[in-house]
């Protein structure tokens, strides 16, 4: 039995902790914040509740696979509600497309927009399903140790899709810019522009149109609480308000960690905290990646988020609503190419209380607004207020209703908060983008190359950003640790 210390309590850390405890190890989690969950914490105020981070529940099969590894089911812990509609996308004043809960309905929607597009969509989705099966069965459950992991009979016939992009493949088949926007939207969860994302990642379109969008009753935080309950049932000890200040190394081997000024011995240290920050806890000679390495990487965006309580129900929106009424390319340039606050930002809104009465008091609405941003920008209260006014004015115009005067309260969360709460590199919200040169074995490693018994997990390592990949990352690193024993 090994004594294992885990830094952080996000999805990947909780997953790894459960696998390692099941393997007979003594596992303790150290979380710097007051509650577990990492970026997936919950915010509550005046009878309203908000998921602070992830709000989309996609790829339910990955969650089922995780819990089945412990002879459990998601339904043992939380109730899933399939959303219909899944989401809507605004393109102008009272001008929106609604994505429903089945491919058949979505095909009909596409056909109304562009004659002949339903046939093209079915063909595109057949390829997306094939890619999904390959990704889930052959690729994402591999630890990123060697490029040979990618070479299988099924992946070799897909090799061309790693050298084309989602943007190119979509535009080969579709001409309608609104449909193109909808088909490119899912890969934004991978943290890069569609023009920089390999075409193979169309499997995200299958996650969207094929599997659908779900809401866990009481929010995504109910999944965190389920994983916490599972981990503790397996013997995992979870300490909150426990800030890890140092990782100790002797003779190129982990010795333990310092938590709140106290040294704690450990046979193995696993960090689910920000990868860059985790390495700053090491002596400089023990770090694998330099500051220059990190500065050259393409990071997924940061975000400006607003958690808003409204004193009325909000009309003309769905649970998930996207606002693509401005130039995507201009906003993307401000995120990836020439980092700046966008003049006219795209934004996303979530209204969980439309589906879940627990999210807000009766006749009121809980709302989460998100603007994707470049990392490392100046972040001030004045800028946040300016952008709240900007998107609220557009929201009122597009949906034809007054909302600003019904705001009971609003809380904001942005770059400075990501740095303060999560030690996030330049305030990134989603980790390292999944571009071609940052895929699989080209991502930062799960196992330290310089320090024995030091491991990493989460969205900056394998397989990448997002909640399902984080669950998988926890399983992968636990497998590597078990091999070391």
Secondary structure per residue as TSV (DSSP state, phi and psi in degrees):
chain	resnum	aa	ss	phi	psi
A	1	X	-	360.0	129.9
A	2	X	-	-101.4	147.6
A	3	X	E	-93.6	111.4
A	4	X	E	-115.0	126.9
A	5	X	E	-104.9	127.8
A	6	X	E	-114.5	129.7
A	7	X	E	-96.1	121.3
A	8	X	-	94.5	156.8
A	9	X	-	-134.9	35.4
A	10	X	S	-77.4	-172.5
A	11	X	H	-54.7	-45.7
A	12	X	H	-68.1	-40.0
A	13	X	H	-65.4	-44.5
A	14	X	H	-64.6	-39.2
A	15	X	H	-63.5	-50.1
A	16	X	H	-59.3	-42.1
A	17	X	H	-58.6	-42.0
A	18	X	H	-66.5	-44.9
A	19	X	H	-62.4	-41.7
A	20	X	H	-70.4	-36.9
A	21	X	H	-68.6	-38.9
A	22	X	H	-60.3	-31.1
A	23	X	T	-77.7	2.5
A	24	X	T	95.6	11.5
A	25	X	-	-89.7	159.0
A	26	X	E	-91.6	113.0
A	27	X	E	-119.9	128.6
A	28	X	E	-128.7	130.7
A	29	X	E	-99.7	137.7
A	30	X	E	-119.6	113.7
A	31	X	-	-115.2	125.3
A	32	X	S	-70.8	-27.9
A	33	X	S	-87.8	176.0
A	34	X	S	-75.0	-24.8
A	35	X	S	-128.8	159.1
A	36	X	S	-77.1	166.2
A	37	X	-	122.0	-15.9
A	38	X	G	56.9	-132.1
A	39	X	G	-64.9	-13.2
A	40	X	G	-98.3	32.4
A	41	X	-	-71.9	174.2
A	42	X	E	-119.5	143.5
A	43	X	E	-117.0	130.4
A	44	X	E	-126.4	138.8
A	45	X	E	-161.7	131.6
A	46	X	T	52.3	36.9
A	47	X	T	85.6	-0.8
A	48	X	E	-99.4	149.8
A	49	X	E	-135.0	144.0
A	50	X	E	-137.0	135.8
A	51	X	E	-74.0	124.0
A	52	X	S	-76.9	-25.1
A	53	X	S	-120.5	-113.5
A	54	X	-	-58.7	138.5
A	55	X	-	-126.5	-7.3
A	56	X	-	-102.9	128.6
A	57	X	B	-107.5	98.5
A	58	X	-	-115.5	166.9
A	59	X	-	55.2	58.0
A	60	X	H	-59.8	-24.4
A	61	X	H	-63.7	-29.8
A	62	X	H	-69.1	-40.2
A	63	X	H	-66.0	-41.3
A	64	X	H	-61.8	-41.4
A	65	X	H	-65.3	-40.3
A	66	X	H	-60.0	-54.3
A	67	X	H	-66.9	-32.2
A	68	X	H	-65.4	-24.6
A	69	X	T	-63.2	-15.1
A	70	X	T	-118.7	21.4
A	71	X	T	56.9	38.2
A	72	X	-	-126.9	170.3
A	73	X	-	-129.9	152.4
A	74	X	G	-52.7	-36.9
A	75	X	G	-67.0	-13.5
A	76	X	G	-69.0	-18.4
A	77	X	T	-122.5	-35.4
A	78	X	-	-150.4	158.9
A	79	X	-	-98.8	132.7
A	80	X	E	-100.4	135.5
A	81	X	E	-116.4	120.0
A	82	X	E	-79.0	127.5
A	83	X	-	-82.2	133.1
A	84	X	S	-141.6	111.5
A	85	X	S	-69.0	159.1
A	86	X	-	-69.5	-43.9
A	87	X	E	-170.5	168.8
A	88	X	E	-129.3	156.6
A	89	X	E	-128.2	118.8
A	90	X	E	-87.3	135.7
A	91	X	E	-118.5	-8.1
A	92	X	E	179.2	-171.4
A	93	X	T	-60.3	116.1
A	94	X	T	49.3	28.9
A	95	X	E	-119.7	104.6
A	96	X	E	-147.2	159.4
A	97	X	E	-115.9	133.3
A	98	X	E	-105.1	128.2
A	99	X	E	-98.5	116.2
A	100	X	-	-89.7	-164.6
A	101	X	S	-101.8	15.4
A	102	X	S	-148.8	152.9
A	103	X	H	-62.6	-35.7
A	104	X	H	-60.4	-45.3
A	105	X	H	-67.5	-38.1
A	106	X	H	-67.1	-38.9
A	107	X	H	-60.3	-40.5
A	108	X	H	-63.9	-38.2
A	109	X	H	-64.0	-44.4
A	110	X	H	-62.3	-42.3
A	111	X	H	-62.4	-36.7
A	112	X	H	-65.3	-30.4
A	113	X	H	-81.7	-39.7
A	114	X	S	-147.0	112.6
A	115	X	T	-58.7	130.6
A	116	X	T	89.8	-7.9
A	117	X	H	-72.7	-23.8
A	118	X	H	-65.3	-37.5
A	119	X	H	-66.1	-43.0
A	120	X	H	-63.9	-37.6
A	121	X	H	-65.6	-41.6
A	122	X	H	-61.4	-41.4
A	123	X	H	-64.7	-43.8
A	124	X	H	-61.0	-39.3
A	125	X	H	-73.4	-29.7
A	126	X	H	-61.7	-42.9
A	127	X	H	-66.2	-40.3
A	128	X	H	-63.4	-39.9
A	129	X	H	-64.7	-43.5
A	130	X	H	-59.7	-44.5
A	131	X	H	-64.0	-37.8
A	132	X	H	-62.7	-46.0
A	133	X	H	-62.6	-39.1
A	134	X	H	-67.2	-44.3
A	135	X	I	-61.3	-48.7
A	136	X	I	-74.0	-37.8
A	137	X	I	-88.8	-30.1
A	138	X	I	-114.9	-20.9
A	139	X	I	-118.2	-56.3
A	140	X	T	-70.7	-17.5
A	141	X	T	-92.9	24.2
A	142	X	S	-110.8	143.6
A	143	X	-	-81.2	4.6
A	144	X	S	70.4	29.8
A	145	X	S	-83.1	-37.0
A	146	X	-	-141.1	147.3
A	147	X	G	-62.9	-20.5
A	148	X	G	-65.1	-19.5
A	149	X	G	-59.6	-28.7
A	150	X	G	-84.1	-10.8
A	151	X	-	-98.6	100.9
A	152	X	S	-136.7	164.8
A	153	X	H	-55.3	-38.4
A	154	X	H	-76.5	-35.5
A	155	X	H	-74.9	-28.6
A	156	X	H	-64.6	-32.5
A	157	X	T	-76.0	-7.0
A	158	X	T	-105.4	6.5
A	159	X	G	-56.7	-35.7
A	160	X	G	-62.7	-27.1
A	161	X	G	-73.7	-14.1
A	162	X	G	-84.0	-11.4
A	163	X	S	-115.6	6.0
A	164	X	S	-112.0	177.7
A	165	X	B	-125.5	160.8
A	166	X	H	-54.4	-45.0
A	167	X	H	-58.8	-45.6
A	168	X	H	-64.0	-45.2
A	169	X	H	-67.0	-40.0
A	170	X	H	-64.6	-43.9
A	171	X	H	-72.3	-17.1
A	172	X	H	-65.2	-31.9
A	173	X	H	-106.5	-30.2
A	174	X	-	-119.5	141.1
A	175	X	-	-109.3	-28.2
A	176	X	-	-68.8	118.2
A	177	X	H	-62.6	-27.7
A	178	X	H	-69.8	-43.2
A	179	X	H	-67.5	-37.0
A	180	X	H	-59.6	-44.1
A	181	X	H	-59.7	-42.1
A	182	X	H	-67.6	-39.7
A	183	X	H	-72.8	-26.4
A	184	X	H	-84.6	-18.8
A	185	X	H	-56.6	-47.0
A	186	X	G	-57.0	-34.2
A	187	X	G	-73.6	-10.8
A	188	X	G	-62.4	-23.4
A	189	X	G	-65.5	-18.7
A	190	X	G	-86.8	-4.5
A	191	X	T	89.7	7.4
A	192	X	S	-132.5	164.5
A	193	X	-	-64.4	146.3
A	194	X	G	-55.7	-30.2
A	195	X	G	-74.5	-9.8
A	196	X	G	-114.0	2.5
A	197	X	S	-102.3	125.0
A	198	X	B	-53.6	143.3
A	199	X	G	-59.7	-26.2
A	200	X	G	-56.5	-27.9
A	201	X	G	-73.8	10.9
A	202	X	G	-60.6	-12.3
A	203	X	H	-58.4	-20.5
A	204	X	H	-67.4	-28.5
A	205	X	H	-68.3	-32.8
A	206	X	I	-69.4	-39.1
A	207	X	I	-57.3	-38.0
A	208	X	I	-75.4	-67.4
A	209	X	I	-80.0	-31.4
A	210	X	I	-84.1	-45.1
A	211	X	I	-95.9	-32.4
A	212	X	-	95.7	176.0
A	213	X	-	-113.6	132.9
A	214	X	E	-122.6	162.2
A	215	X	E	-130.2	121.1
A	216	X	E	-74.0	130.4
A	217	X	T	-51.8	133.4
A	218	X	T	74.9	8.6
A	219	X	-	95.4	173.1
A	220	X	T	-61.0	-23.9
A	221	X	H	-64.7	-22.6
A	222	X	H	-65.4	-27.2
A	223	X	H	-71.3	-42.3
A	224	X	H	-59.4	-44.9
A	225	X	H	-64.8	-34.0
A	226	X	H	-64.4	-44.2
A	227	X	H	-68.8	-34.8
A	228	X	H	-63.2	-45.7
A	229	X	H	-62.0	-43.2
A	230	X	H	-61.7	-48.8
A	231	X	H	-59.2	-46.2
A	232	X	H	-67.1	-32.5
A	233	X	H	-66.3	-22.8
A	234	X	T	-91.2	-1.3
A	235	X	T	104.7	3.1
A	236	X	-	-68.9	134.5
A	237	X	E	-98.8	130.1
A	238	X	E	-117.7	120.1
A	239	X	E	-109.5	122.6
A	240	X	S	-99.6	172.2
A	241	X	S	51.8	35.9
A	242	X	-	-121.0	92.3
A	243	X	-	-86.5	119.2
A	244	X	E	-82.3	121.1
A	245	X	E	-105.5	-17.0
A	246	X	E	-160.4	145.0
A	247	X	E	-109.5	122.3
A	248	X	E	-90.0	135.8
A	249	X	E	-131.0	136.5
A	250	X	E	-140.1	131.3
A	251	X	T	52.0	42.3
A	252	X	T	61.6	27.3
A	253	X	E	-133.2	138.5
A	254	X	E	-60.8	136.9
A	255	X	E	-111.1	-27.5
A	256	X	E	156.9	-160.2
A	257	X	E	-139.4	160.4
A	258	X	E	-106.9	125.3
A	259	X	E	-122.4	119.3
A	260	X	T	50.3	40.8
A	261	X	T	86.4	-2.8
A	262	X	E	-111.8	128.7
A	263	X	E	-78.9	132.4
A	264	X	E	-125.2	125.1
A	265	X	E	-75.5	144.8
A	266	X	-	-152.2	142.2
A	267	X	S	-75.7	-34.5
A	268	X	E	-137.5	138.2
A	269	X	E	-118.3	129.8
A	270	X	E	-122.0	123.6
A	271	X	E	-106.4	121.0
A	272	X	-	-101.6	7.2
A	273	X	S	-78.1	175.2
A	274	X	-	-49.9	129.1
A	275	X	H	-60.5	-46.8
A	276	X	H	-59.3	-47.5
A	277	X	H	-61.5	-42.5
A	278	X	H	-57.0	-40.6
A	279	X	H	-71.7	-24.8
A	280	X	H	-69.7	-14.1
A	281	X	T	-80.5	-7.3
A	282	X	S	-97.9	158.4
A	283	X	-	-58.3	147.8
A	284	X	G	-57.1	-37.1
A	285	X	G	-70.9	-13.0
A	286	X	G	-95.5	-0.4
A	287	X	-	-85.5	138.5
A	288	X	S	-81.9	-34.5
A	289	X	S	-122.0	132.0
A	290	X	-	-82.3	169.5
A	291	X	H	-61.6	-35.8
A	292	X	H	-62.8	-38.6
A	293	X	H	-58.9	-50.4
A	294	X	H	-66.0	-38.1
A	295	X	H	-66.5	-22.7
A	296	X	H	-90.1	-8.4
A	297	X	S	-78.5	152.1
A	298	X	-	-90.8	111.4
A	299	X	B	-93.3	147.0
A	300	X	-	-62.4	160.9
A	301	X	-	-64.7	164.6
A	302	X	E	-91.0	-171.4
A	303	X	E	-150.2	150.3
A	304	X	E	-105.7	118.2
A	305	X	E	-114.7	145.2
A	306	X	E	-126.4	131.5
A	307	X	E	-107.5	115.1
A	308	X	E	-125.5	133.4
A	309	X	E	-102.1	122.1
A	310	X	E	-105.3	142.5
A	311	X	S	-90.6	38.0
A	312	X	S	-169.0	165.4
A	313	X	-	-82.1	141.4
A	314	X	-	-93.4	130.6
A	315	X	-	-95.9	167.6
A	316	X	S	59.0	30.6
A	317	X	-	-140.3	160.4
A	318	X	-	-106.1	176.9
A	319	X	S	-50.2	-49.3
A	320	X	E	-112.4	125.7
A	321	X	E	-135.8	127.3
A	322	X	E	-106.0	144.4
A	323	X	E	-119.0	97.0
A	324	X	-	-110.4	40.2
A	325	X	-	-87.3	2.0
A	326	X	S	-124.1	175.9
A	327	X	-	-70.5	112.9
A	328	X	H	-62.9	-42.2
A	329	X	H	-63.4	-37.3
A	330	X	H	-65.4	-42.4
A	331	X	H	-67.1	-42.7
A	332	X	H	-61.5	-37.6
A	333	X	I	-60.6	-39.3
A	334	X	I	-71.2	-20.2
A	335	X	I	-87.7	-48.7
A	336	X	I	-105.7	-33.5
A	337	X	I	-98.3	-50.2
A	338	X	S	-132.5	81.8
A	339	X	-	-51.5	124.5
A	340	X	-	-164.8	160.9
A	341	X	-	-67.5	128.8
A	342	X	-	-71.4	139.6
A	343	X	S	-68.8	-44.0
A	344	X	S	-128.2	90.2
A	345	X	-	-80.2	143.3
A	346	X	-	-69.1	153.7
A	347	X	E	-150.4	167.5
A	348	X	E	-128.4	144.1
A	349	X	E	-130.6	139.9
A	350	X	E	-123.5	134.4
A	351	X	-	-124.5	77.4
A	352	X	G	-60.3	-27.0
A	353	X	G	-70.5	-10.8
A	354	X	G	-69.0	-28.4
A	355	X	T	-104.5	-33.8
A	356	X	-	-127.0	108.1
A	357	X	G	-64.6	-17.8
A	358	X	G	-72.7	-12.5
A	359	X	G	-81.3	-16.5
A	360	X	S	-157.4	153.2
A	361	X	-	-61.2	163.1
A	362	X	T	-57.7	137.0
A	363	X	T	66.4	16.4
A	364	X	-	-121.9	169.5
A	365	X	E	-133.8	132.8
A	366	X	E	-93.1	133.5
A	367	X	E	-136.1	141.4
A	368	X	E	-122.5	124.5
A	369	X	E	-113.9	137.6
A	370	X	E	-134.2	129.7
A	371	X	E	-115.4	119.5
A	372	X	E	-71.4	140.5
A	373	X	E	-136.4	159.9
A	374	X	-	-65.8	153.2
A	375	X	T	-76.8	157.5
A	376	X	T	75.4	11.7
A	377	X	-	-77.7	159.0
A	378	X	-	-62.1	136.1
A	379	X	-	-131.9	110.4
A	380	X	-	-131.2	158.3
A	381	X	H	-57.6	-35.9
A	382	X	H	-65.1	-42.3
A	383	X	H	-65.4	-43.4
A	384	X	H	-58.6	-43.8
A	385	X	H	-64.8	-40.6
A	386	X	H	-58.8	-42.1
A	387	X	H	-77.2	-28.9
A	388	X	H	-63.0	-46.5
A	389	X	H	-61.4	-39.8
A	390	X	H	-63.9	-48.4
A	391	X	H	-77.5	-29.7
A	392	X	H	-67.7	-38.3
A	393	X	H	-63.9	-43.4
A	394	X	H	-65.8	-40.5
A	395	X	H	-59.2	-46.1
A	396	X	H	-61.8	-42.6
A	397	X	H	-66.1	-46.4
A	398	X	H	-69.6	-38.1
A	399	X	H	-98.6	-2.3
A	400	X	T	57.4	58.4
A	401	X	S	-160.1	154.7
A	402	X	-	-87.7	133.0
A	403	X	-	-132.5	-29.3
A	404	X	G	-58.9	-38.9
A	405	X	G	-74.9	-7.5
A	406	X	G	-102.0	8.7
A	407	X	E	-72.3	118.2
A	408	X	E	-79.9	-45.4
A	409	X	E	-157.7	161.1
A	410	X	E	-145.1	142.4
A	411	X	E	-124.8	140.2
A	412	X	E	-111.2	159.3
A	413	X	E	-148.4	126.9
A	414	X	-	-149.6	-161.0
A	415	X	H	-51.6	-48.6
A	416	X	H	-60.6	-34.7
A	417	X	H	-72.9	-37.7
A	418	X	H	-61.8	-38.5
A	419	X	H	-68.3	-46.9
A	420	X	H	-66.6	-46.4
A	421	X	H	-83.7	-32.6
A	422	X	H	-122.0	5.4
A	423	X	-	51.3	37.7
A	424	X	-	-74.4	130.7
A	425	X	G	-61.0	117.1
A	426	X	G	55.2	21.0
A	427	X	G	76.1	22.4
A	428	X	-	-63.7	149.1
A	429	X	S	-99.4	-27.1
A	430	X	S	-124.5	9.5
A	431	X	-	88.2	-146.5
A	432	X	B	-97.9	128.3
A	433	X	-	-62.3	149.0
A	434	X	-	-92.9	73.2
A	435	X	-	-89.0	173.2
A	436	X	G	-57.0	-43.0
A	437	X	G	-84.9	7.1
A	438	X	G	-132.5	40.2
A	439	X	S	-115.7	142.2
A	440	X	G	53.2	-120.0
A	441	X	G	-67.5	-9.6
A	442	X	G	-89.4	-0.2
A	443	X	S	-88.9	162.4
A	444	X	-	-54.5	143.2
A	445	X	-	-79.5	150.8
A	446	X	S	-69.1	-32.0
A	447	X	B	-111.2	135.4
A	448	X	-	-64.8	136.2
A	449	X	S	-83.2	-14.2
A	450	X	S	-112.1	-22.8
A	451	X	S	-125.5	121.9
A	452	X	B	-68.1	140.0
A	453	X	T	69.7	22.1
A	454	X	E	-114.6	128.5
A	455	X	E	-134.1	163.9
A	456	X	E	-136.1	153.3
A	457	X	-	-149.5	164.4
A	458	X	S	116.5	-170.3
A	459	X	T	-77.8	-6.1
A	460	X	T	-92.7	-7.4
A	461	X	S	-117.4	-153.1
A	462	X	S	-81.5	139.6
A	463	X	S	-91.0	-12.8
A	464	X	-	148.6	-167.1
A	465	X	S	-74.5	156.8
A	466	X	S	112.9	160.6
A	467	X	H	-70.5	-52.9
A	468	X	H	-56.4	-44.1
A	469	X	H	-61.0	-30.5
A	470	X	H	-67.9	-40.0
A	471	X	H	-59.6	-43.5
A	472	X	H	-65.8	-40.3
A	473	X	H	-58.2	-41.3
A	474	X	H	-62.3	-39.8
A	475	X	H	-68.0	-42.0
A	476	X	H	-62.4	-45.9
A	477	X	H	-69.8	-34.6
A	478	X	H	-62.0	-37.6
A	479	X	H	-64.4	-40.4
A	480	X	H	-64.6	-41.7
A	481	X	H	-63.8	-41.1
A	482	X	H	-63.0	-34.0
A	483	X	H	-69.0	-25.3
A	484	X	H	-77.0	-23.1
A	485	X	-	-66.2	360.0
